[in-house]
Amino acid sequence: MNYQPELRFTEKLCQRFHLDVRILKDSLDSPWPFADQSLRRLLDPNINYPKMFQTVSDLCAPNRIYKIRDPFQCSYFLLQLPDMQTPSYLLIGPYRNTFLSPEEFLTQIQAVCAPPSLHIRLQKLYEELPLITDDGPLMAVVYTLGDVLWGGEAHFTI
């Protein structure tokens, strides 16, 4: 199935929200671009992104759209693309749903055991993420993409 025009349209819409859109692949010929802006590598220099990809691959079911919120309060949409020779996933995000005061953010990063030497850098990364307090329109975009990719709303779940 050729759905490149639909993916390109979705990517353009998401750009209007200032969101990254990435296709994640487990490929040896190109680096795996993880859209966390290397946040996890900053917290753990030994992070194994290919292992993270394998975890995504193991957990992500076909014909399902996932809305994910990570421990940093970053939100994403994730779905497995159909009819691909190698497993490929569409990742939209990260973005944040709520404004965290500096004190609230400090509490969050202390909860994930971030060293104090990284607090200012992490706060800057977080503040640069798009703030989307109502992600209903974004959900409609992703839902419509699922409708096109899988041939109707009866053929997928969120």
C-alpha positions as CSV (number, residue, x, y, z in Angstrom):
1,M,0.0,0.0,0.0
2,N,1.4,3.4,-0.9
3,Y,0.5,5.9,1.8
4,Q,3.4,8.3,1.4
5,P,1.1,11.2,0.4
6,E,-0.9,10.7,3.6
7,L,2.2,10.5,5.7
8,R,3.6,13.7,4.1
9,F,0.2,15.5,4.7
10,T,0.3,14.4,8.4
11,E,3.9,15.5,8.7
12,K,3.0,18.9,7.3
13,L,0.0,19.3,9.7
14,C,2.2,18.3,12.7
15,Q,4.8,20.8,11.7
16,R,2.0,23.5,12.2
17,F,1.9,22.3,15.8
18,H,5.8,22.5,15.9
19,L,6.0,18.7,16.4
20,D,8.6,16.3,15.2
21,V,7.4,13.4,13.1
22,R,9.8,10.5,12.7
23,I,9.7,7.1,11.1
24,L,11.6,4.7,13.3
25,K,13.3,1.7,11.7
26,D,15.7,-0.9,12.9
27,S,18.2,-0.4,10.1
28,L,21.9,-0.8,9.9
29,D,22.3,1.5,6.9
30,S,21.0,4.6,8.7
31,P,21.0,5.7,12.3
32,W,17.9,5.3,14.3
33,P,16.6,8.8,15.0
34,F,14.9,8.8,18.3
35,A,12.8,11.9,18.9
36,D,13.7,12.4,22.6
37,Q,16.4,14.9,21.5
38,S,18.9,12.6,23.2
39,L,17.4,13.3,26.6
40,R,17.9,9.7,27.7
41,R,21.5,9.7,26.5
42,L,22.0,12.9,28.6
43,L,20.7,11.1,31.7
44,D,22.4,7.8,30.9
45,P,25.4,7.8,28.5
46,N,25.1,4.0,28.2
47,I,21.6,4.1,26.9
48,N,21.0,1.5,24.2
49,Y,18.6,3.0,21.6
50,P,18.5,-0.2,19.5
51,K,17.3,-2.0,22.6
52,M,14.7,0.7,23.1
53,F,13.6,0.1,19.5
54,Q,13.3,-3.6,20.2
55,T,11.1,-2.8,23.2
56,V,8.9,-0.6,21.0
57,S,8.8,-3.4,18.4
58,D,7.8,-6.0,21.0
59,L,5.1,-3.9,22.6
60,C,3.5,-2.1,19.6
61,A,0.6,-4.0,18.1
62,P,-0.5,-3.6,14.5
63,N,-3.6,-1.4,13.8
64,R,-3.2,0.4,17.1
65,I,-2.4,4.0,17.9
66,Y,-0.7,4.7,21.2
67,K,-0.7,7.9,23.1
68,I,2.3,7.8,25.4
69,R,3.4,9.9,28.3
70,D,6.9,9.3,29.6
71,P,8.4,10.0,33.0
72,F,9.4,13.5,31.9
73,Q,5.7,14.4,31.2
74,C,6.4,14.4,27.5
75,S,3.6,13.1,25.2
76,Y,3.9,11.2,21.9
77,F,1.7,9.3,19.5
78,L,3.1,6.0,18.2
79,L,1.8,3.6,15.6
80,Q,3.2,0.7,13.6
81,L,3.1,1.4,9.8
82,P,1.3,-1.3,7.8
83,D,2.7,-3.3,4.9
84,M,6.4,-2.5,5.6
85,Q,9.1,-5.0,4.8
86,T,10.9,-4.3,8.0
87,P,9.0,-3.1,11.1
88,S,8.6,0.7,11.0
89,Y,6.9,3.0,13.4
90,L,5.5,6.6,13.1
91,L,6.4,8.7,16.2
92,I,4.8,12.1,16.6
93,G,6.3,14.2,19.4
94,P,7.5,15.0,22.0
95,Y,5.2,17.7,23.3
96,R,4.0,18.7,26.7
97,N,0.4,19.0,27.8
98,T,0.8,21.2,30.8
99,F,3.0,24.0,32.0
100,L,5.2,23.0,34.9
101,S,6.6,25.8,37.1
102,P,10.3,25.6,37.8
103,E,9.6,24.0,41.1
104,E,7.2,21.4,39.6
105,F,9.8,20.6,37.0
106,L,12.5,20.2,39.6
107,T,10.3,17.7,41.4
108,Q,9.8,15.8,38.2
109,I,13.5,15.6,37.3
110,Q,14.4,14.6,40.8
111,A,11.9,11.8,40.6
112,V,13.9,10.3,37.6
113,C,17.1,10.8,39.5
114,A,18.7,13.4,37.2
115,P,21.9,14.7,38.7
116,P,21.8,18.4,39.8
117,S,24.5,19.3,37.2
118,L,21.9,18.6,34.5
119,H,18.9,20.4,36.0
120,I,19.2,23.7,34.0
121,R,20.0,21.9,30.8
122,L,17.0,19.6,31.2
123,Q,14.7,22.4,32.1
124,K,15.8,24.3,28.9
125,L,15.1,21.1,26.8
126,Y,11.7,20.8,28.4
127,E,10.8,24.4,27.9
128,E,11.6,24.2,24.2
129,L,9.1,21.4,23.7
130,P,5.8,22.5,22.1
131,L,3.0,23.2,24.7
132,I,-0.3,21.7,23.5
133,T,-2.8,22.0,26.3
134,D,-5.7,20.6,24.1
135,D,-4.4,17.8,22.0
136,G,-7.9,17.0,20.6
137,P,-7.1,18.5,17.2
138,L,-3.8,16.5,17.1
139,M,-5.7,13.4,18.1
140,A,-8.1,14.0,15.2
141,V,-5.2,14.2,12.8
142,V,-3.7,10.9,14.0
143,Y,-7.2,9.3,14.1
144,T,-7.8,10.3,10.5
145,L,-4.4,8.9,9.5
146,G,-5.3,5.6,11.1
147,D,-8.6,5.6,9.3
148,V,-6.8,6.0,5.9
149,L,-4.0,3.6,6.7
150,W,-6.2,0.7,7.9
151,G,-9.3,1.2,5.9
152,G,-11.8,2.6,8.4
153,E,-12.3,3.1,12.1
154,A,-13.5,-0.5,12.6
155,H,-10.0,-1.7,11.8
156,F,-7.9,0.0,14.4
157,T,-7.9,1.1,18.1
158,I,-6.4,4.0,20.1
